[in-house]
Amino acid sequence: MTSGLWELVLKGIWTTVQLLVLSALLATAVSFVVGVARTHRLWIVRFLAGFYTEVFRGTSALVMIFWVFFVLPVAFGWQLVPLWAGTLALGLTYGAYGSEIVRGALGAVDPAQQEGGVALSFTPWQRMRLILLPQAVPEMIPPFCNLLIELLKGTALVSVMGMGDLTFSANLVRLALQQSAEIYTYILLIYFVIAFTLTRLMRGLEKRLKAGIGKAPGNEKTARELKRAQTTGVGGRVA
């Protein structure tokens, strides 16, 4: 490819990364707000959070992009540039999926931990901040990593708005060179490299967070060995 075409691809990569980061930030914020609301003691809060989750999980991300970009200006007079329209549509859609991850992780925390916070006269916010979230967040990282990879692949949908992301730029290069196999193979590899990098970063974050609460891989092995030693006698017999 010529330098001009490579520059077009590089601009597409940069646009995709921008969209990924902005959408991920919005989706993360929505995930925690809605996910925590799903565990609220008031039924109306749980109902509204559940309604939002079901609506955005049950609709197409592509149609949502169309709605934000084409319908929103007509209905409310808000014309968003493609980058912000894509960020809003993808962030709200994937945030609905993420809220279920947050809700499930909070529900998986040992109820005794919650009871301990009540015994210490912690407010609900203190129990959430000091007890539940520190234990739940490390367990959210693997499913959030999968969701982040899905979000990366979902960014290709914004090309329908004429936004110059990686997929849109690659298609322009394909039309210019008439080389479909080579161009799309390059694009597949680029997406893979970005996804692989994100996976390694998320795994590092998971290890760091688990180490902060004493659940690093080495600590978990030591805890299992200690428990086995307490429940078995010499030679592996039950004590």
C-alpha positions in Angstrom: 0.0 0.0 0.0 1.1 3.6 -0.6 1.9 5.9 2.3 -1.4 7.7 1.9 -3.4 4.5 2.2 -1.4 3.5 5.3 -2.1 6.9 6.8 -5.8 6.3 6.2 -5.6 3.0 8.1 -3.7 4.5 11.0 -6.3 7.2 11.3 -8.9 4.5 11.4 -7.1 2.7 14.2 -6.8 5.9 16.2 -10.6 6.6 15.7 -11.4 3.0 16.8 -9.2 3.3 19.9 -10.8 6.7 20.8 -14.3 5.2 20.4 -13.3 2.1 22.4 -12.0 4.1 25.3 -14.9 6.6 25.5 -17.5 3.8 25.1 -15.8 1.7 27.8 -15.7 4.6 30.3 -19.4 5.3 29.7 -20.3 1.6 29.9 -18.3 1.1 33.1 -20.1 4.0 34.8 -23.5 2.8 33.6 -22.6 -0.8 34.7 -21.9 0.2 38.3 -24.7 2.7 38.7 -27.3 0.3 37.3 -25.8 -2.8 38.8 -25.8 -1.3 42.3 -29.3 0.0 41.7 -30.4 -3.6 41.0 -29.5 -4.5 44.6 -31.3 -1.4 46.1 -33.7 -2.0 49.0 -36.4 0.1 47.3 -38.4 -1.9 44.7 -39.0 1.1 42.5 -35.2 1.6 42.1 -34.7 -2.1 41.3 -37.6 -1.9 38.8 -36.3 1.1 36.9 -32.8 -0.4 36.8 -34.1 -3.7 35.6 -36.3 -2.0 33.0 -33.3 -0.2 31.6 -31.3 -3.4 31.5 -33.9 -5.3 29.7 -34.6 -2.6 27.1 -31.0 -2.1 26.1 -30.1 -5.8 26.2 -33.2 -6.6 24.1 -32.4 -4.1 21.3 -29.9 -4.2 18.5 -26.7 -2.1 19.0 -26.8 -1.3 15.3 -30.4 0.0 15.5 -29.5 1.9 18.6 -26.7 3.7 16.7 -29.2 4.5 13.9 -31.7 5.8 16.5 -29.2 8.1 18.3 -27.7 9.4 15.1 -30.8 9.9 13.0 -33.9 9.9 15.3 -32.5 11.9 18.2 -31.9 15.1 16.2 -35.5 14.9 14.8 -37.1 14.2 18.2 -35.1 16.5 20.4 -33.0 18.7 18.1 -29.7 17.2 19.4 -27.4 16.5 16.5 -24.4 14.6 17.7 -21.2 14.1 15.7 -20.6 10.4 14.8 -18.0 9.9 17.5 -20.3 11.0 20.3 -23.3 9.2 18.8 -21.4 6.0 18.6 -20.0 6.4 22.1 -23.5 7.1 23.5 -25.1 4.1 21.7 -22.4 1.6 22.5 -21.8 2.8 26.0 -25.5 2.5 27.0 -25.9 -0.8 25.3 -22.9 -2.5 26.7 -23.4 -0.9 30.0 -26.7 -2.8 30.3 -24.7 -6.1 29.9 -22.1 -4.9 32.4 -24.8 -4.1 35.0 -25.6 -7.8 35.2 -22.0 -8.5 35.9 -21.9 -6.0 38.7 -25.2 -7.3 40.2 -24.0 -10.9 40.0 -20.6 -10.2 41.6 -22.2 -8.2 44.5 -24.7 -11.0 45.1 -21.9 -13.5 45.2 -20.2 -11.9 48.2 -20.6 -13.9 51.4 -23.7 -12.7 53.2 -21.7 -12.9 56.5 -19.6 -10.0 55.2 -22.8 -7.9 54.9 -23.9 -9.0 58.3 -20.6 -8.0 59.8 -21.0 -4.5 58.4 -24.4 -4.2 59.9 -23.0 -5.3 63.2 -20.4 -2.6 63.0 -23.2 0.0 62.4 -22.0 0.8 58.9 -24.3 2.7 56.6 -25.4 1.0 53.4 -23.0 3.2 51.5 -20.1 2.3 53.8 -20.9 -1.4 53.5 -20.9 -1.1 49.7 -17.7 0.9 49.6 -15.7 -0.8 52.3 -16.9 -4.4 52.2 -18.8 -5.4 49.1 -17.0 -3.6 46.2 -13.5 -4.5 47.3 -14.4 -8.2 47.2 -16.7 -8.1 44.2 -14.6 -5.9 41.8 -11.8 -8.5 41.3 -14.4 -11.1 40.4 -15.9 -8.7 37.8 -12.6 -8.4 35.8 -12.8 -11.6 33.7 -16.3 -11.1 32.5 -15.6 -7.4 32.0 -12.6 -8.4 29.9 -14.9 -10.4 27.6 -17.3 -7.5 27.4 -14.5 -5.2 26.5 -13.5 -7.4 23.6 -17.1 -7.5 22.4 -17.2 -3.8 22.6 -14.0 -3.5 20.5 -15.7 -5.6 17.8 -18.9 -3.6 18.2 -17.1 -0.4 17.3 -17.1 -1.6 13.7 -20.8 -0.9 13.6 -20.2 2.9 13.6 -18.9 2.6 10.0 -22.6 2.7 8.9 -22.6 6.4 9.9 -19.7 7.0 7.6 -17.4 7.4 10.6 -13.7 6.8 9.6 -13.0 3.9 12.0 -10.7 1.0 11.2 -13.4 -1.0 9.4 -14.5 2.0 7.3 -11.0 3.0 6.4 -10.1 -0.6 5.5 -13.1 -0.8 3.1 -11.9 2.4 1.4 -8.5 0.9 1.0 -10.0 -2.3 -0.4 -12.0 -0.3 -3.0 -8.9 1.6 -4.0 -6.6 -1.5 -4.4 -9.2 -4.1 -5.3 -7.5 -6.5 -2.9 -10.1 -7.9 -0.5 -8.3 -10.9 0.9 -5.1 -9.0 1.8 -6.8 -5.9 3.3 -9.3 -7.8 5.4 -6.6 -10.2 6.6 -4.6 -7.2 7.8 -7.6 -5.7 9.6 -8.3 -9.1 11.3 -4.8 -9.1 12.6 -5.0 -5.5 13.8 -8.2 -6.3 15.7 -6.5 -9.3 17.2 -3.5 -7.4 18.4 -5.7 -4.8 20.1 -7.8 -7.5 21.7 -4.8 -9.4 22.9 -3.3 -6.3 24.4 -6.5 -5.5 26.2 -6.7 -9.1 27.6 -3.2 -9.0 29.0 -3.8 -5.6 30.6 -7.1 -6.8 32.2 -5.3 -10.0 33.5 -2.7 -7.8 35.1 -5.3 -5.6 36.7 -7.1 -8.7 38.0 -4.0 -10.1 39.6 -3.3 -6.7 41.2 -6.8 -6.3 42.6 -6.8 -9.9 44.0 -3.4 -9.4 45.6 -4.8 -6.3 47.3 -7.4 -8.5 49.1 -5.2 -11.5 49.7 -6.4 -13.5 46.7 -3.3 -13.6 44.6 -2.7 -17.0 42.9 0.1 -17.9 45.4 -2.0 -16.9 48.4 -4.9 -19.0 47.2 -2.7 -22.0 46.9 -1.3 -21.5 50.4 -4.8 -21.1 51.8 -5.9 -24.4 50.2 -2.8 -26.2 51.5 -3.4 -24.8 55.0 -7.1 -25.9 54.9 -6.1 -29.4 53.7 -3.6 -29.6 56.6 -6.2 -28.6 59.1 -8.7 -31.2 57.9 -6.3 -34.2 57.3 -3.9 -36.0 59.5 -0.5 -37.5 58.8 -0.5 -39.5 55.6 -3.7 -37.8 54.3 -6.0 -39.5 56.8 -8.9 -37.5 58.2 -8.0 -36.1 61.6 
